[in-house]
């Protein structure tokens, strides 16, 4: 009986230790991975600035889930005069967070986006369109 009491007390202490562990910001579970937004709040007076660089490139066309050749899209039977062939995009995302109190954190993100799209035409020509500037600003 004495051994089972000691074993039970030991098991209770071992299982209770994680519950009593003090949480702090240096723990691995204090923030989500970089790509996850709005996962945390800051303490009063804290400021956080961030910068992210993202790229994306798309090419090729599909009808449903089936790939289709660009030449087939602009052929007489395809029904289209122009088709895009490639679209690269880059984005610089600037962010800021400020906490006026322990319970409220304000945030803002400003994306600067640049993209281009290459096209071919039914008559064998090609051209590129470009776009860039400030993207959708997020405030919360």
C-alpha positions in Angstrom: 0.0 0.0 0.0 2.8 2.4 0.9 4.5 1.8 -2.5 1.3 2.5 -4.4 0.8 5.7 -2.4 4.3 6.9 -3.2 3.9 6.0 -6.9 0.5 7.8 -7.0 1.9 10.9 -5.4 4.9 10.9 -7.9 2.6 10.4 -10.9 0.4 13.3 -9.7 3.5 15.6 -9.4 4.8 14.6 -12.8 1.4 15.2 -14.5 0.8 18.5 -12.7 4.2 20.0 -13.6 3.2 21.2 -17.1 0.1 22.9 -15.7 2.2 24.9 -13.2 4.8 25.9 -15.8 5.1 29.6 -16.3 4.2 30.8 -19.8 6.5 33.4 -21.3 7.2 34.9 -24.8 10.3 32.9 -25.4 8.3 29.6 -25.6 7.9 27.9 -29.0 4.1 28.3 -28.7 4.2 32.0 -28.1 3.7 33.0 -31.8 2.4 31.3 -34.8 4.7 30.8 -37.9 5.6 33.9 -39.9 2.9 33.4 -42.5 0.1 33.3 -40.0 -1.5 36.7 -39.3 -3.2 38.1 -36.2 -2.0 35.3 -33.9 -1.0 37.4 -31.0 -1.3 40.7 -29.0 1.4 42.9 -27.5 1.9 44.3 -24.1 1.1 48.0 -23.5 3.5 50.3 -25.3 5.1 47.6 -27.5 5.7 48.3 -31.2 6.5 45.7 -33.8 7.7 46.5 -37.4 7.8 43.8 -40.0 8.9 43.3 -43.6 8.1 40.3 -45.9 9.1 39.7 -49.5 7.0 37.3 -51.6 7.2 36.1 -55.2 4.8 34.1 -57.3 4.9 32.9 -60.9 2.1 31.3 -62.9 2.1 29.8 -66.4 0.1 27.4 -68.4 -3.6 27.2 -68.9 -6.2 24.6 -68.0 -9.7 23.7 -69.0 -11.0 22.3 -65.7 -8.2 20.2 -64.4 -6.7 19.3 -67.8 -3.7 21.3 -69.1 -4.2 22.9 -72.5 -1.6 24.2 -74.9 -1.5 28.0 -75.5 -1.6 27.4 -79.3 -4.9 25.4 -78.9 -6.5 28.3 -77.0 -5.8 30.9 -79.7 -6.5 28.6 -82.7 -9.6 29.2 -84.7 -11.4 26.4 -82.8 -10.3 27.7 -79.4 -12.5 30.8 -79.7 -10.1 33.3 -78.1 -7.9 35.9 -79.8 -5.4 36.2 -77.0 -4.1 34.0 -74.1 -1.8 34.7 -71.2 1.3 32.6 -71.1 3.2 33.7 -68.0 2.6 36.0 -65.0 5.3 36.7 -62.4 4.5 38.8 -59.3 6.5 40.2 -56.5 5.3 41.9 -53.3 7.0 43.8 -50.5 4.8 43.8 -47.4 5.5 46.4 -44.7 3.7 46.0 -41.4 3.4 47.7 -38.0 1.7 46.7 -34.7 1.2 49.0 -31.7 -0.4 48.1 -28.3 -1.9 51.1 -26.4 -2.9 48.6 -23.7 -2.4 45.0 -22.8 -5.8 44.1 -24.2 -5.7 46.0 -27.5 -3.2 45.8 -30.4 -3.6 47.8 -33.6 -2.0 46.7 -36.8 -1.5 47.9 -40.4 0.0 46.3 -43.5 1.0 48.1 -46.7 1.8 45.9 -49.7 3.8 47.2 -52.7 2.9 44.9 -55.6 4.5 44.5 -59.1 3.3 42.1 -61.7 3.5 41.5 -65.4 1.7 39.2 -67.9 3.0 37.8 -71.2 0.5 37.1 -73.9 0.3 35.6 -77.4 -2.3 36.4 -80.0 -4.1 34.3 -82.6 -2.1 36.0 -85.5 1.4 35.1 -84.0 2.0 38.3 -82.1 3.0 38.7 -78.5 2.9 41.5 -75.9 3.4 42.1 -72.2 1.3 44.1 -69.8 2.6 45.4 -66.5 1.0 46.7 -63.3 2.4 47.9 -60.0 1.8 50.0 -57.0 0.2 49.9 -53.6 -2.0 46.9 -53.0 -4.9 46.5 -50.5 -4.0 48.1 -47.2 -5.0 46.2 -44.2 -5.8 47.9 -40.9 -7.1 46.2 -37.7 
